[in-house]
């Protein structure tokens, strides 16, 4: 299997993982970005209150999504884009938790996907970094110019981290990248234990 995956990033309206208001997806094939998709949208009903702290982080206001698509419209398009790809995210437990909680909020069953976390990968690959936050790790791999907390830009940064690790380790697929850093794929639908 070549270095194929989809990087994903969510932004949320409030502290609930069931409140996504933006998503960015970046598809990688053979170690190169081949497609991107992003949208802002209305969170699921019951989770639409925008907390000022979240707005301060990502800059998305309720008025920005008021006329946009609804989460129940976004989720099937997003899942179609992902297909059966491995998902990769920076601090993946957060993004996978958002995906699970928001799908549950609208009673949609998710497919059995697997995922990897670039925070965990970076801790093994770059133990000397002062911080393993996305901007620090992205800078370490040479992806310096991006708008942190923009869902699409964060997904691009995450994709570049994995592509860099593929090049520098000579790994031929995502599983090899993970193995070379003492990691493994995790199931989306299994409850988190770490």
C-alpha positions as CSV (number, residue, x, y, z in Angstrom):
1,X,0.0,0.0,0.0
2,X,1.5,3.4,-1.0
3,X,1.6,6.5,1.2
4,X,-2.2,7.1,0.9
5,X,-4.3,8.7,3.5
6,X,-6.7,11.6,4.3
7,X,-5.7,14.3,6.8
8,X,-8.6,15.7,8.7
9,X,-9.1,18.7,11.1
10,X,-12.2,19.9,12.8
11,X,-13.0,23.2,14.5
12,X,-15.8,23.2,17.1
13,X,-18.3,25.8,18.1
14,X,-18.0,25.1,21.8
15,X,-16.5,22.7,24.3
16,X,-18.7,19.8,23.2
17,X,-17.1,17.3,20.8
18,X,-20.5,17.1,19.1
19,X,-20.3,20.8,18.0
20,X,-18.1,20.8,14.8
21,X,-18.5,24.0,12.7
22,X,-15.8,23.5,10.1
23,X,-13.8,20.6,8.6
24,X,-10.8,20.4,6.3
25,X,-9.8,17.3,4.4
26,X,-6.6,16.7,2.4
27,X,-6.3,13.5,0.3
28,X,-2.8,12.1,-0.3
29,X,-1.9,9.5,-2.9
30,X,1.5,8.1,-3.4
31,X,2.9,10.7,-0.9
32,X,1.5,13.7,-2.8
33,X,-1.6,15.9,-2.1
34,X,-4.1,15.2,-4.9
35,X,-7.3,16.7,-3.5
36,X,-8.7,19.0,-0.8
37,X,-12.1,19.8,0.6
38,X,-13.3,22.1,3.3
39,X,-16.4,23.8,4.5
40,X,-17.9,25.7,7.5
41,X,-21.3,24.5,8.5
42,X,-24.0,24.5,11.2
43,X,-23.3,22.1,14.0
44,X,-25.8,19.5,15.0
45,X,-29.0,20.7,16.6
46,X,-28.5,21.1,20.3
47,X,-24.8,22.0,19.9
48,X,-25.1,25.3,18.0
49,X,-24.0,27.7,20.8
50,X,-20.7,29.3,19.8
51,X,-18.5,29.9,22.8
52,X,-16.4,33.1,22.7
53,X,-13.3,31.2,23.5
54,X,-13.7,28.9,20.5
55,X,-14.5,31.9,18.3
56,X,-11.3,33.6,19.5
57,X,-9.3,30.5,18.4
58,X,-10.8,29.9,14.9
59,X,-12.6,33.1,14.1
60,X,-15.8,31.4,13.0
61,X,-18.9,33.2,14.1
62,X,-22.5,32.0,14.1
63,X,-23.2,34.4,11.3
64,X,-20.5,32.7,9.2
65,X,-22.5,29.4,9.1
66,X,-26.1,30.7,9.5
67,X,-26.8,30.3,5.7
68,X,-24.3,27.4,5.2
69,X,-24.9,23.7,5.0
70,X,-26.1,21.6,8.0
71,X,-23.9,18.9,9.6
72,X,-26.3,16.2,8.4
73,X,-25.6,17.5,4.8
74,X,-21.8,17.7,5.4
75,X,-21.2,14.3,7.0
76,X,-22.1,12.2,3.9
77,X,-20.1,14.4,1.6
78,X,-17.2,14.2,4.0
79,X,-17.4,10.4,4.3
80,X,-17.6,10.0,0.5
81,X,-14.4,12.1,0.2
82,X,-12.6,9.9,2.8
83,X,-13.8,6.6,1.4
84,X,-11.9,3.8,3.1
85,X,-8.7,5.9,3.7
86,X,-6.7,5.9,6.9
87,X,-7.4,9.2,8.7
88,X,-4.5,11.3,10.0
89,X,-4.9,14.2,12.4
90,X,-2.8,16.2,14.7
91,X,-4.0,15.3,18.2
92,X,-6.2,12.7,16.5
93,X,-8.1,11.7,19.7
94,X,-9.7,15.1,19.6
95,X,-10.7,15.0,15.9
96,X,-11.9,11.3,16.1
97,X,-13.9,12.2,19.2
98,X,-15.6,15.0,17.3
99,X,-16.4,12.8,14.4
100,X,-17.8,10.1,16.6
101,X,-19.8,12.5,18.9
102,X,-21.2,14.6,16.0
103,X,-22.2,11.5,14.0
104,X,-23.9,10.1,17.1
105,X,-25.7,13.4,17.6
106,X,-27.5,12.9,14.3
107,X,-27.8,9.1,14.6
108,X,-25.5,8.2,11.8
109,X,-23.3,5.1,11.9
110,X,-19.7,5.6,10.9
111,X,-17.7,3.2,8.7
112,X,-14.9,1.2,10.3
113,X,-12.0,3.4,9.6
114,X,-8.5,3.5,11.1
115,X,-6.5,6.6,12.1
116,X,-3.0,7.8,13.1
117,X,-1.9,10.8,15.2
118,X,0.8,13.1,14.1
119,X,1.3,14.4,17.7
120,X,2.3,10.9,18.7
121,X,4.4,10.5,15.5
122,X,6.2,13.8,16.2
123,X,7.1,12.9,19.8
124,X,8.9,9.8,18.5
125,X,10.4,11.3,15.4
126,X,11.4,14.7,16.9
127,X,12.0,14.1,20.6
128,X,14.1,17.3,20.9
129,X,11.3,19.7,19.9
130,X,10.3,22.1,22.7
131,X,6.6,21.7,21.6
132,X,4.7,19.2,19.6
133,X,1.9,21.6,18.8
134,X,1.0,21.7,15.1
135,X,2.9,25.0,14.2
136,X,6.1,23.7,15.8
137,X,6.0,20.3,14.1
138,X,5.0,21.8,10.8
139,X,7.9,24.3,11.0
140,X,10.2,21.4,11.8
141,X,9.2,19.6,8.5
142,X,9.5,22.8,6.5
143,X,5.8,23.7,6.2
144,X,5.9,27.1,7.8
145,X,3.3,29.4,6.2
146,X,-0.2,28.4,7.2
147,X,-3.1,29.8,9.2
148,X,-3.3,27.7,12.3
149,X,-6.9,26.8,13.3
150,X,-8.1,27.1,9.7
151,X,-9.4,23.6,9.2
152,X,-8.0,23.2,5.7
153,X,-4.6,24.7,6.5
154,X,-4.3,22.5,9.6
155,X,-5.1,19.4,7.5
156,X,-2.4,20.5,5.0
157,X,0.1,20.9,7.7
158,X,-0.7,17.4,9.1
159,X,-0.4,15.9,5.6
160,X,3.0,17.5,5.2
161,X,4.2,16.0,8.5
162,X,3.3,12.5,7.3
163,X,4.8,13.1,3.8
164,X,8.0,14.4,5.3
165,X,8.3,11.3,7.5
166,X,7.6,9.0,4.5
167,X,10.5,10.7,2.6
168,X,12.9,10.7,5.5
169,X,12.3,7.2,6.7
170,X,11.9,5.7,3.2
171,X,8.6,4.2,4.3
172,X,6.4,2.9,1.5
173,X,3.1,3.1,3.3
174,X,1.4,4.7,6.3
175,X,1.8,1.5,8.3
176,X,5.6,1.6,7.8
177,X,5.8,5.2,8.9
178,X,3.9,4.3,12.0
179,X,6.1,1.2,12.7
180,X,9.3,3.2,12.2
181,X,8.1,5.5,15.0
182,X,6.7,2.8,17.4
183,X,3.1,3.5,16.5
184,X,0.2,1.6,15.0
185,X,-3.1,2.4,13.3
186,X,-6.1,2.7,15.7
187,X,-9.7,1.9,15.0
188,X,-12.1,4.8,14.8
189,X,-15.0,2.9,16.3
190,X,-13.1,1.5,19.3
191,X,-13.3,3.5,22.5
192,X,-10.1,5.4,23.3
193,X,-7.9,3.8,25.9
194,X,-4.9,6.1,25.7
